[in-house]
Amino acid sequence: MKMIMAVIRPEKFDAVKQALADKGYYGMTVTEVSGRGEQRGVCLQYRGKPIYVDVIQKTEIQLTTCDEKADEVIEIIRSAAYSGKIGDGRIFVVPVEKAITIRTGEMFS
């Protein structure tokens, strides 16, 4: 199993969620996060004055899938989240040893 964690632009979340649902991937954990990378912040206007923000709001999506479907999920996310600009985000893929459903005790590996 793989855990796929994608940090994307918040405005791309609905497109990513819909693209995943269109291919049958519904379960995910979504977290609003902030951080910085190559983009290093942005300059915004507030009441006519420039304000520099060095951490940027992003949306993190986490989902698990079997090894065989990981590449498909990655491509779905990458395609739907793409704008071509710095700050589009990152996708991380992590091996998962096992997962247990709390309610039923069912184990996946």
CORNORWO-V753546 format. One record per residue. N is the residue number from 1. RES is the residue in one letter. SS is DSSP state (A for helix, B for strand, O for the rest). D_CENTER is the distance of its C-alpha to the mean C-alpha in whole Angstrom. Layout:
# CORNORWO-V753546
n=N res=RES ss=SS d_center=D_CENTER
n=N res=RES ss=SS d_center=D_CENTER
This chain:
# CORNORWO-V753546
n=1 res=M ss=O d_center=18
n=2 res=K ss=B d_center=14
n=3 res=M ss=B d_center=11
n=4 res=I ss=B d_center=8
n=5 res=M ss=B d_center=5
n=6 res=A ss=B d_center=3
n=7 res=V ss=B d_center=4
n=8 res=I ss=B d_center=5
n=9 res=R ss=O d_center=8
n=10 res=P ss=A d_center=9
n=11 res=E ss=A d_center=12
n=12 res=K ss=A d_center=10
n=13 res=F ss=A d_center=8
n=14 res=D ss=A d_center=11
n=15 res=A ss=A d_center=12
n=16 res=V ss=A d_center=8
n=17 res=K ss=A d_center=10
n=18 res=Q ss=A d_center=13
n=19 res=A ss=A d_center=13
n=20 res=L ss=A d_center=11
n=21 res=A ss=A d_center=14
n=22 res=D ss=A d_center=17
n=23 res=K ss=O d_center=16
n=24 res=G ss=O d_center=17
n=25 res=Y ss=O d_center=14
n=26 res=Y ss=O d_center=14
n=27 res=G ss=O d_center=13
n=28 res=M ss=O d_center=10
n=29 res=T ss=B d_center=9
n=30 res=V ss=B d_center=8
n=31 res=T ss=B d_center=9
n=32 res=E ss=B d_center=10
n=33 res=V ss=B d_center=10
n=34 res=S ss=B d_center=12
n=35 res=G ss=B d_center=13
n=36 res=R ss=O d_center=15
n=37 res=G ss=O d_center=15
n=38 res=E ss=O d_center=17
n=39 res=Q ss=O d_center=17
n=40 res=R ss=O d_center=19
n=41 res=G ss=O d_center=19
n=42 res=V ss=B d_center=20
n=43 res=C ss=B d_center=24
n=44 res=L ss=B d_center=24
n=45 res=Q ss=B d_center=27
n=46 res=Y ss=B d_center=28
n=47 res=R ss=O d_center=32
n=48 res=G ss=O d_center=33
n=49 res=K ss=B d_center=32
n=50 res=P ss=B d_center=29
n=51 res=I ss=B d_center=27
n=52 res=Y ss=B d_center=25
n=53 res=V ss=B d_center=21
n=54 res=D ss=O d_center=20
n=55 res=V ss=O d_center=17
n=56 res=I ss=B d_center=14
n=57 res=Q ss=B d_center=12
n=58 res=K ss=B d_center=8
n=59 res=T ss=B d_center=6
n=60 res=E ss=B d_center=4
n=61 res=I ss=B d_center=4
n=62 res=Q ss=B d_center=6
n=63 res=L ss=B d_center=9
n=64 res=T ss=B d_center=12
n=65 res=T ss=B d_center=14
n=66 res=C ss=O d_center=18
n=67 res=D ss=A d_center=18
n=68 res=E ss=A d_center=19
n=69 res=K ss=A d_center=17
n=70 res=A ss=A d_center=14
n=71 res=D ss=A d_center=15
n=72 res=E ss=A d_center=15
n=73 res=V ss=A d_center=11
n=74 res=I ss=A d_center=10
n=75 res=E ss=A d_center=12
n=76 res=I ss=A d_center=11
n=77 res=I ss=A d_center=8
n=78 res=R ss=A d_center=9
n=79 res=S ss=A d_center=12
n=80 res=A ss=A d_center=11
n=81 res=A ss=A d_center=9
n=82 res=Y ss=O d_center=12
n=83 res=S ss=O d_center=14
n=84 res=G ss=O d_center=16
n=85 res=K ss=O d_center=16
n=86 res=I ss=O d_center=16
n=87 res=G ss=O d_center=12
n=88 res=D ss=O d_center=10
n=89 res=G ss=B d_center=8
n=90 res=R ss=B d_center=7
n=91 res=I ss=B d_center=7
n=92 res=F ss=B d_center=9
n=93 res=V ss=B d_center=11
n=94 res=V ss=B d_center=13
n=95 res=P ss=B d_center=16
n=96 res=V ss=O d_center=17
n=97 res=E ss=O d_center=21
n=98 res=K ss=O d_center=21
n=99 res=A ss=B d_center=20
n=100 res=I ss=B d_center=22
n=101 res=T ss=O d_center=22
n=102 res=I ss=O d_center=24
n=103 res=R ss=O d_center=26
n=104 res=T ss=O d_center=28
n=105 res=G ss=O d_center=27
n=106 res=E ss=O d_center=26
n=107 res=M ss=B d_center=25
n=108 res=F ss=B d_center=22
n=109 res=S ss=O d_center=22
